[in-house]
Amino acid sequence: MNECLPIYIFGEVLFDCFADSEPLLGGAPFNVAWHLQAFGVNPRLISAVGDDDGGKQILAKMQQWQMVTDSVAVDPLHDTGRVQISIIEGEPSYEFVLDTAYDHIQPQNLSTPEGEHLFYHGSLAARCSTSRDSLAQLRDWPAQKAFVDVNLRDPWWELEWVLAEVHGAHCVKLNRQELICLSKTEQAQDDIEWLQALARNFRLENNIANLIVTLGADGAFLVYEMGQIISHEMPPQTTTVVDTVGAGDAFASIVLLGMLHHWQWDTILERAQQFAGFIVTQQGAVSDNPAIYGDFKCLWGMI
């Protein structure tokens, strides 16, 4: 890959609504695109917002952040997406409003890429037929390296569809519980060796080139090539965790960044966890402070 490799990101942009604060920008694909833009990549976000105040606010924020907006459709028939988030025992619980703009994504101002490109998507935005059909068309682009970020949000996912999407992907990221669910395993064990064996089998059965399993505070591991594993533990948390919303998206954005810059996989896992560890110290999934991203670029020798 070269550093000019195009990156396309498909899926939801919405507002995260907490009980005790103003709505915040969110949606896994949007969060990933926002972070990548701040790290000097110019991703193309393919999404939709409503023709409402929320949609106008999202487009204005993207333009201020110098993000490309011409593939974010303005839908006059559906409202901008929203999700109500509750924090229960330290973990977020989500209630997504149904039939919003991102359920009706119809790609615009796009042409088939010429040559190799990265294509990131999750699973939530394909819960309705319009966006699911659009995603299927985009996944057919030739010379594509697909990054599937599994986000199982009940009741908005179907096992067979998710398995079809991850099959043959260049990279798949999921967490411990998502791996267990997709593996259809009834007797889950709280043992890292058992989990790694499960991941090896899942990767092989689904012809996945690189499978990343995130373990929250316990770190993450990668299964790649002939079943080799690279594992990275999280260092002790020295700062206060405010909320974990968006931590996985922060992690995914650095994995994509590392793939683009040819970082070694152990470096990718370390840096992805460093950045995700920062995101959980603030409320909201993204930051609009460029200096924060500048600090990480300096830390990682990117400037």
N, C-alpha and C positions, 0 to 999 in steps of 0.2 A: 504494500500500500504506500501511497505517497500522501503528503499532508494536504493535498488538494482534493483528496477523495471525497466525492459528494456524500452527504449524510441526509437522509430523508427520515422524518419522524412522523408517525401516524397515530392519531388518537385524540383523547379528550383534553380540552382545556375547560376549566370550571372554577367555581369559587368554593374554597374550603370554609365552611361555616361552623364556628365554635360558639359555645353557649356564652362565653365571657369575653368575646372580642369581635372586632369588625371582620367581615369576610375577607379571606386572603386568597391570592391567586394560587391555583393548584391544578391538579391533573398530572399523572405520572409523565405522559409524553411532553406536556408543556414544561414541566420542571426540568426534564432532561435537556430539552432544547434551550431553555434559559441558561442552565449551567454551561452548556457547551459554547453558547454565544459568548459568555463571560470569559471563557478560557481560549478565545481566539478562533473558534470554529464557527462556521456560518451554516447552521442546519436549516433545512427547509421543513417547517412544521405544516402538516396537512391536517386540518381540523375544521371546526365550524363553531361560530358563536351566534347568538341571537341578535336581532336588530333592536337592541334594548340598551339601557344604560350600562349593564354589565358587559355586554359585547363591545361597546364603545370604549369602556375602560380598559379591557384586555388589549384591544388593538393599539390604544394609545400607549400603554405600558410597553408593549412589544416594540413599538416604533422608538420610544425613548431609549430602549435597550439595544437599538439598532438591529433588531431581528427582522427578517423578511416576513411580511404579512400577506403576500398576494396569494398564498395557498390556504389561507384561513377564510372560509366562506362566511358571508353574513346571511343568515337564514331568517327570512321575514315571518316564517310560520311557527318557529319554535324558540323557546326562551334559552338563554345561556345556561349552561349546566351548573348545578349546585350539588353539594354533598354536605349533609349534617354530620359532624364528627364529634363523638364523645370519647373521652379518655377513661377507660375502665381498667383498673389495676395496672396502670402504666402503659396500656396498649390501646391504640385507636380502634374505635368501632365506627363503621361507615353506613350511612343511609343515603343512597343516591336517588335523586329525583329522576324519574323515568321520562322518556320521550322529550329530551331536550335537543339542542342544536347538534351536539356531537354524536347523537344517535342517527343523524342524517347527513353524514359527511359525503359530499360528492366532489371529488378532486377537481380543482380548477387551476389554470395557468401552469399545467405540468406537461412535460413531454418525456418520453421514455429516455432514461439516462443513456449516454453513449459510453459504454464500458462499465468497469467495476464500480460498485457503490455500496455503501452501508444503508440498511433499512431497519429502523427500530420500530417496534410496536408492542403493545401489551395485549390484554385480553378483554378489558372492560368495554372499550369502544365498539366492539363487535357484538354487543348483546342484541342489537336490532339489525334488521335485514339490510337496510340501505348502507350503513357503515360497514357491515360484514361483507357485502358484495363489493364495495369499493376496495376494501382491504385485499380481497381475493384477487382483484385485477392488478393491484400494485405489487403483490407478492409474485406475480407472474413475470415481472420485469426480468430480462436476462442479466447475467453477470452480477447477481445480487448476493450480498453477504447479509443474511437476515439475523438480527438480534431480537429474540423474543423475551420480553420481560414479563414473566407470569405474575399476574396480580389477581388471585382468585377472590372475588368479592361476592359473597352469597347475596341473593340467589342468581347473580348475573354471570354464570358460566356453565358450560356444558363439557363434560369430560371428553367425549370423543372429538369435539371441535378443537379443544385445547391441544390434545394429543396430535391431531392432524397438523396444527400450526407449528408445534415444536419439532416435528419430524423433519430431519434433514437440515435443521437450522445451523448456521455457523456458530452462534452462541445463544445459550439459554440461561437466564438467571431466575432462580426461584428460592424460596426459603425452605426451611426444614419441613414445616407442616405441608406446604404445597407439594414438595417432593413425595411425601408419604401419601397424600391424597391422589396424585396423578399416578403413583405406582400401584394404587388399589391394594395397599397393604393393610391387613386387619390387625396384625400383631406388631405394633410399633414398639421400638425399644429406645430407651434413652441412653444410647451408646454410640460414640462417634465412629467406631469401626463398623458397626452394623449400618449406620447411615451412609458411610462411604461406599460400602458394598452395594447398598441399594442404589446409590447414585451411579456407580459403575454399570449396573444392570440397566438402569433407566437410559443412560447415555447410549449404550450399545443397542438396546431394543429400538430406540428412536433415531438412530443414525445422526446423533448430535456431535458436532466437532468439538465444542467446548461447553461444558456444563458447570455453572457456578452455583453453589449452594451457600446461602447466607445464613448465619447462625446467631444474628443479633449481637449481644455482648460477648458471645463466644468466638466471634470472628467469621471466617468463611473458608471454603475450600473449592478448588477447581479440579474437575476430572477432564482429561484431554488425551488426545492421540490414542495410545494403546492401553488406556485405563490408568495412566499415571495420575498421581494426585499431588497437587501443591496446596498446602494448608497454611493459613495465616491466622494467628490468634490476635484478638484485640488487646492493645495495651490497657492497663487499668485506667478507668475513667476518672479524671482528676477535676472535672467540672460538672456542674449540675445539668441533668437532662431535663429540658423543658417539655418537649414532646418529640415523639419519634416519627411524626408524619413527614413523609418525604425523604426519610433516611435511605430507603432502598433506591429511590430515584437518583439521589446524590451519588450513591455507589455505582449505579448503572452508567451515569454520565462519565465518570472517571474511567470505567472499563472501556467505553467507546473512545474516550480521549487517548487512553493508553494504546489501544489497537491502532489508532491513527498515527501515533508517534512511535510505534514499534517498541514500546516498553516491554521488558520481560514480564512474564505472568506474575512472578512473585512481587515485582515492583507494582504492577497494576493492582493486585489485591491489597498491598500495604497502603497505597495512596488512596484507593477507593474507600478504605475503612477510615483513613485519616479525615477525608472530606465528609463522609457520612457522620463521623464522630463529632465534627463541628456542627453540622446541620441540626443535630438533636439538642444542641445547647440554645437554640433560638426557637421562637414560635413561628410557624410557617415553614413551607418547604423550600423557599428560595430567598435569596437576599438581593436587595437592590443597591448594595454598597460595593462598587467596583474594587475598593481597596482590599476587601476580604479575598477576592479571587486573585488579586495581585500578590497577596502574601503567599498564597499556595503556589502560584507560578514561580515566585522567587524561591520558595522552599524546594521545589522540584526541579530547579535549574532551567525553567522555561523562558526566562528573561535575563 
